[in-house]
Amino acid sequence: SNAPVVYKDPVVDDPKQRRPDITLAKFWLNWEPKVSLPLKHRNESSYWISLGFNK
C-alpha cells in the first residue's frame, strides 16, 4: 500500500499494557482461551526474534 504511516501520541489515560477481563465470556459463553498465556508469550517471542526484532 502507498498509504502513509501516521504516528500519534497515545491518549493520556490509555494503558500501556492491556489486560482484558474475560469473566463474562467465561460465564455466558462457557468460553476459555485455548492457549495459556506463558505458551502464547513464548510462541510470540520466538516469532519476533525470528524476524530479527531482538536486536
CYANA upper distance limits for C-alpha pairs under 8 A (distance plus 0.5 A):
 10 PRO  CA     14 ASP  CA      7.18
 22 ILE  CA     26 LYS  CA      6.74
 23 THR  CA     27 PHE  CA      6.70
 24 LEU  CA     28 TRP  CA      6.31
 24 LEU  CA     29 LEU  CA      8.17
 25 ALA  CA     29 LEU  CA      5.66
 25 ALA  CA     30 ASN  CA      7.06
 25 ALA  CA     31 TRP  CA      6.16
 25 ALA  CA     32 GLU  CA      8.30
 26 LYS  CA     30 ASN  CA      5.15
 26 LYS  CA     31 TRP  CA      5.08
 26 LYS  CA     32 GLU  CA      6.51
 27 PHE  CA     31 TRP  CA      8.00
 35 VAL  CA     39 LEU  CA      7.10
 35 VAL  CA     40 LYS  CA      6.66
 36 SER  CA     40 LYS  CA      6.60
 37 LEU  CA     41 HIS  CA      6.47
 38 PRO  CA     42 ARG  CA      6.65
 39 LEU  CA     43 ASN  CA      6.64
 40 LYS  CA     44 GLU  CA      6.59
 41 HIS  CA     45 SER  CA      6.46
 42 ARG  CA     46 SER  CA      6.73
 43 ASN  CA     47 TYR  CA      6.77
 44 GLU  CA     48 TRP  CA      6.79
 45 SER  CA     49 ILE  CA      6.58
 46 SER  CA     50 SER  CA      6.55
 47 TYR  CA     51 LEU  CA      7.07
 48 TRP  CA     52 GLY  CA      7.08
 48 TRP  CA     53 PHE  CA      6.09
 48 TRP  CA     54 ASN  CA      7.74
 49 ILE  CA     53 PHE  CA      5.84
 49 ILE  CA     54 ASN  CA      5.74
